[in-house]
Structures are given as C-alpha cells and as structure tokens.
Amino acid sequence: MSLSNFQAKLKYTSDEGCEYESDFRVNPKQEDANKVLLDLIEHLAWMGAVGGQADETTKAFERGHTQGVERLAYLDSLKKETNHERNS
C-alpha cells in the first residue's frame, strides 16, 4: 500500500523552553507522500535521540514496524482470499 497524500503538523516545546513547529506535507518541492512520511519518521527518531531517549525510540520504532509488517501480511491474506473467492 502506498500513500497518495500525507500531512502531519508538529508543534512542541522542550522543558528548556525551545519551541518547534513544522508541517510535513506533500508540496511542489516534495510530491512523494511516502517520502514525506519517512521524513517525519526520521525527524521523530532524531527528537527521541536528542531528548535522551534513543533506546526507547528504537524500541518504539521496532514495535511499530513489527505490528505494521504483521498487519500488512493480514491485509495481503484478505486480498488473496477475496481474489480466490472471485475466481472460484
């Protein structure tokens, strides 16, 4: 499954008072929605490391990745079942 559009808005303040705000979205400079998503993931990983939670960030990514791979396999199996029923 591929993305045709993606947008996320980030806004946060550190405990030291640093503020950050950014929009991750498809735009004329970056028209690939999948790349926009990956840019956001990279930024979140960076935030976790800078915030002193590099190990926790890695574990959270790995959990999400594992769950995503499992869900994709499930969705693929549903497609195969549907295609098999149509062809029978």
Rosetta constraint file for C-alpha pairs under 8 A:
AtomPair CA 2 CA 34 HARMONIC 6.87 0.50
AtomPair CA 3 CA 33 HARMONIC 5.64 0.50
AtomPair CA 3 CA 34 HARMONIC 5.71 0.50
AtomPair CA 4 CA 32 HARMONIC 7.77 0.50
AtomPair CA 4 CA 33 HARMONIC 5.88 0.50
AtomPair CA 4 CA 34 HARMONIC 7.83 0.50
AtomPair CA 5 CA 25 HARMONIC 7.81 0.50
AtomPair CA 5 CA 26 HARMONIC 6.46 0.50
AtomPair CA 5 CA 32 HARMONIC 7.93 0.50
AtomPair CA 5 CA 33 HARMONIC 5.06 0.50
AtomPair CA 6 CA 24 HARMONIC 7.75 0.50
AtomPair CA 6 CA 25 HARMONIC 5.63 0.50
AtomPair CA 6 CA 26 HARMONIC 6.22 0.50
AtomPair CA 6 CA 33 HARMONIC 5.22 0.50
AtomPair CA 6 CA 34 HARMONIC 7.57 0.50
AtomPair CA 6 CA 36 HARMONIC 6.87 0.50
AtomPair CA 6 CA 37 HARMONIC 6.78 0.50
AtomPair CA 7 CA 23 HARMONIC 7.16 0.50
AtomPair CA 7 CA 24 HARMONIC 5.44 0.50
AtomPair CA 7 CA 25 HARMONIC 4.17 0.50
AtomPair CA 7 CA 26 HARMONIC 6.78 0.50
AtomPair CA 7 CA 36 HARMONIC 7.81 0.50
AtomPair CA 7 CA 37 HARMONIC 7.98 0.50
AtomPair CA 8 CA 23 HARMONIC 5.89 0.50
AtomPair CA 8 CA 24 HARMONIC 5.11 0.50
AtomPair CA 8 CA 25 HARMONIC 6.43 0.50
AtomPair CA 8 CA 40 HARMONIC 7.94 0.50
AtomPair CA 9 CA 21 HARMONIC 7.48 0.50
AtomPair CA 9 CA 22 HARMONIC 5.91 0.50
AtomPair CA 9 CA 23 HARMONIC 4.50 0.50
AtomPair CA 9 CA 24 HARMONIC 6.18 0.50
AtomPair CA 10 CA 20 HARMONIC 7.64 0.50
AtomPair CA 10 CA 21 HARMONIC 5.38 0.50
AtomPair CA 10 CA 22 HARMONIC 5.21 0.50
AtomPair CA 10 CA 23 HARMONIC 6.28 0.50
AtomPair CA 10 CA 24 HARMONIC 7.92 0.50
AtomPair CA 11 CA 19 HARMONIC 7.51 0.50
AtomPair CA 11 CA 20 HARMONIC 5.61 0.50
AtomPair CA 11 CA 21 HARMONIC 4.23 0.50
AtomPair CA 11 CA 22 HARMONIC 6.58 0.50
AtomPair CA 12 CA 19 HARMONIC 5.80 0.50
AtomPair CA 12 CA 20 HARMONIC 5.45 0.50
AtomPair CA 12 CA 21 HARMONIC 6.56 0.50
AtomPair CA 13 CA 17 HARMONIC 5.84 0.50
AtomPair CA 13 CA 18 HARMONIC 5.39 0.50
AtomPair CA 13 CA 19 HARMONIC 4.31 0.50
AtomPair CA 13 CA 20 HARMONIC 6.36 0.50
AtomPair CA 14 CA 18 HARMONIC 5.12 0.50
AtomPair CA 14 CA 19 HARMONIC 6.49 0.50
AtomPair CA 24 CA 36 HARMONIC 6.18 0.50
AtomPair CA 24 CA 37 HARMONIC 7.63 0.50
AtomPair CA 24 CA 39 HARMONIC 7.73 0.50
AtomPair CA 24 CA 40 HARMONIC 6.56 0.50
AtomPair CA 25 CA 30 HARMONIC 7.96 0.50
AtomPair CA 25 CA 33 HARMONIC 7.28 0.50
AtomPair CA 25 CA 36 HARMONIC 6.10 0.50
AtomPair CA 26 CA 30 HARMONIC 5.69 0.50
AtomPair CA 26 CA 31 HARMONIC 5.07 0.50
AtomPair CA 26 CA 32 HARMONIC 6.53 0.50
AtomPair CA 26 CA 33 HARMONIC 5.67 0.50
AtomPair CA 26 CA 36 HARMONIC 6.58 0.50
AtomPair CA 27 CA 31 HARMONIC 5.41 0.50
AtomPair CA 30 CA 35 HARMONIC 7.78 0.50
AtomPair CA 30 CA 36 HARMONIC 7.24 0.50
AtomPair CA 32 CA 36 HARMONIC 6.49 0.50
AtomPair CA 33 CA 37 HARMONIC 6.35 0.50
AtomPair CA 34 CA 38 HARMONIC 6.35 0.50
AtomPair CA 35 CA 39 HARMONIC 6.09 0.50
AtomPair CA 36 CA 40 HARMONIC 6.37 0.50
AtomPair CA 37 CA 41 HARMONIC 6.30 0.50
AtomPair CA 38 CA 42 HARMONIC 6.08 0.50
AtomPair CA 39 CA 43 HARMONIC 6.19 0.50
AtomPair CA 40 CA 44 HARMONIC 6.17 0.50
AtomPair CA 41 CA 45 HARMONIC 6.21 0.50
AtomPair CA 42 CA 46 HARMONIC 6.20 0.50
AtomPair CA 43 CA 47 HARMONIC 6.17 0.50
AtomPair CA 44 CA 48 HARMONIC 6.24 0.50
AtomPair CA 45 CA 49 HARMONIC 6.34 0.50
AtomPair CA 45 CA 54 HARMONIC 7.71 0.50
AtomPair CA 45 CA 57 HARMONIC 6.25 0.50
AtomPair CA 45 CA 58 HARMONIC 7.69 0.50
AtomPair CA 46 CA 50 HARMONIC 6.11 0.50
AtomPair CA 47 CA 51 HARMONIC 5.88 0.50
AtomPair CA 48 CA 52 HARMONIC 6.43 0.50
AtomPair CA 48 CA 53 HARMONIC 5.05 0.50
AtomPair CA 48 CA 54 HARMONIC 5.49 0.50
AtomPair CA 48 CA 56 HARMONIC 7.74 0.50
AtomPair CA 48 CA 57 HARMONIC 5.52 0.50
AtomPair CA 49 CA 53 HARMONIC 5.30 0.50
AtomPair CA 49 CA 54 HARMONIC 4.14 0.50
AtomPair CA 49 CA 55 HARMONIC 7.94 0.50
AtomPair CA 49 CA 57 HARMONIC 7.18 0.50
AtomPair CA 50 CA 54 HARMONIC 7.63 0.50
AtomPair CA 53 CA 57 HARMONIC 5.96 0.50
AtomPair CA 54 CA 58 HARMONIC 6.22 0.50
AtomPair CA 55 CA 59 HARMONIC 6.27 0.50
AtomPair CA 56 CA 60 HARMONIC 6.09 0.50
AtomPair CA 57 CA 61 HARMONIC 6.15 0.50
AtomPair CA 58 CA 62 HARMONIC 6.13 0.50
AtomPair CA 59 CA 63 HARMONIC 6.11 0.50
AtomPair CA 60 CA 64 HARMONIC 6.18 0.50
AtomPair CA 61 CA 65 HARMONIC 5.95 0.50
AtomPair CA 62 CA 66 HARMONIC 6.05 0.50
AtomPair CA 63 CA 67 HARMONIC 6.17 0.50
AtomPair CA 64 CA 68 HARMONIC 5.98 0.50
AtomPair CA 65 CA 69 HARMONIC 6.14 0.50
AtomPair CA 66 CA 70 HARMONIC 6.23 0.50
AtomPair CA 67 CA 71 HARMONIC 6.11 0.50
AtomPair CA 68 CA 72 HARMONIC 6.07 0.50
AtomPair CA 69 CA 73 HARMONIC 6.26 0.50
AtomPair CA 70 CA 74 HARMONIC 6.32 0.50
AtomPair CA 71 CA 75 HARMONIC 6.16 0.50
AtomPair CA 72 CA 76 HARMONIC 6.03 0.50
AtomPair CA 73 CA 77 HARMONIC 6.17 0.50
AtomPair CA 74 CA 78 HARMONIC 6.38 0.50
AtomPair CA 75 CA 79 HARMONIC 6.37 0.50
AtomPair CA 76 CA 80 HARMONIC 6.28 0.50
AtomPair CA 77 CA 81 HARMONIC 6.20 0.50
AtomPair CA 78 CA 82 HARMONIC 6.14 0.50
AtomPair CA 79 CA 83 HARMONIC 6.06 0.50
AtomPair CA 80 CA 84 HARMONIC 5.97 0.50
AtomPair CA 81 CA 85 HARMONIC 6.14 0.50
AtomPair CA 82 CA 86 HARMONIC 6.26 0.50
AtomPair CA 83 CA 87 HARMONIC 6.20 0.50
AtomPair CA 84 CA 88 HARMONIC 6.15 0.50
